Amino acid sequence: MLKIRNLDAGYGKLRVLKNISLHVDAGEIVTMIGANGAGKTTLLSTIIGLVRPMAGEIEFRSWDCWKLSSQDIVAAGCVLVPEGRQVFATMTVEENLILGGYVLQKKEGKAAVLRELEYQYELFPVLRERRNQLAGTLSGGEQQMLAMGRALMSRPRLVMMDEPSTGLAPLVVRDIFRVIVRLRDEGNTVLLVEQNARAALSIADRGYVLETGKIILQGPAEDLLANRDVQRAYLGREKIE
C-alpha cells in the first residue's frame, strides 16, 4: 500500500530524514519508534505532503506522492492524525467530525457522511455524549478520540497516527490502542508513530526503529520487543495490558 525508497527530507537546507526505505502492507499495523528528534513527525509530514522530499520515492497505492498535494493524498485515502490532536476548539464535536467527512461527501454525498458519523459514534461512544460540546472543552483523551474520528470520517485506506498516547492517562491509552487494533481487525491499515515503544510494539505486526533520521532496525514487532538494544534504549517499565 505504501512504499518509500531512499527518502531524504527536511526543512530548508536541514536534512532530517536520510535514505529512508520502508513499506506498509494492506491490513497491518506498522509502528515507527524512536526518541524525540529522530524524525518521526517529519516522516509522516512528508508522506502526507506537508514537507516536500529532497530525494527518493513515496508511492501510495501506485500513486507518486511527489506529484500530489496534501488534499490529493487525503482524497487518495491516506490521512494523518496529528500530534497534539489539533482539533478545532471553537467548533462542536459533531462539526469537527462532519468537517472530516468533506472528501467522503464529495465522493458519495451527505448520506454517506451521516452513516460514517454514526460509525464514529459507535467507535467512540463518548463523542456521541459530547456531540454538541465545543471541542476545546474536551479532556485530552476525548480530544484524541475526536482527532481520530475526524480522520476516519473520510474512510481512508491508510491511517497515520503521530504520538496518540502523548499526555494521556494509562487507562485512556489502553482504550486508544484497543481502537487501533479494532481498526486493523476491520481491514484498515495503520502506520503508528509512538514514543511509548512497548505499547506500540505490543499491538503492531511490524516495526521500524528510527534514530537521527535513519532506520537502524526493522522486523516483526515481537522480535523488536525481544531485542536487547531496543529494550535498553526504548522500552521502559510501563506496560499496557
Secondary structure as GFF3:
##gff-version 3
##sequence-region A 1 241
A	DSSP	beta_strand	2	11	.	.	.	ID=ss1
A	DSSP	beta_strand	14	24	.	.	.	ID=ss2
A	DSSP	beta_strand	29	33	.	.	.	ID=ss3
A	DSSP	alpha_helix	40	47	.	.	.	ID=ss4
A	DSSP	beta_strand	53	60	.	.	.	ID=ss5
A	DSSP	beta_strand	63	64	.	.	.	ID=ss6
A	DSSP	three_ten_helix	65	67	.	.	.	ID=ss7
A	DSSP	alpha_helix	70	76	.	.	.	ID=ss8
A	DSSP	beta_strand	78	81	.	.	.	ID=ss9
A	DSSP	alpha_helix	93	100	.	.	.	ID=ss10
A	DSSP	alpha_helix	102	108	.	.	.	ID=ss11
A	DSSP	alpha_helix	110	123	.	.	.	ID=ss12
A	DSSP	alpha_helix	125	129	.	.	.	ID=ss13
A	DSSP	three_ten_helix	135	137	.	.	.	ID=ss14
A	DSSP	alpha_helix	140	152	.	.	.	ID=ss15
A	DSSP	beta_strand	158	162	.	.	.	ID=ss16
A	DSSP	alpha_helix	170	185	.	.	.	ID=ss17
A	DSSP	beta_strand	189	194	.	.	.	ID=ss18
A	DSSP	alpha_helix	197	203	.	.	.	ID=ss19
A	DSSP	beta_strand	206	211	.	.	.	ID=ss20
A	DSSP	beta_strand	214	220	.	.	.	ID=ss21
A	DSSP	alpha_helix	221	226	.	.	.	ID=ss22
A	DSSP	alpha_helix	228	234	.	.	.	ID=ss23
###
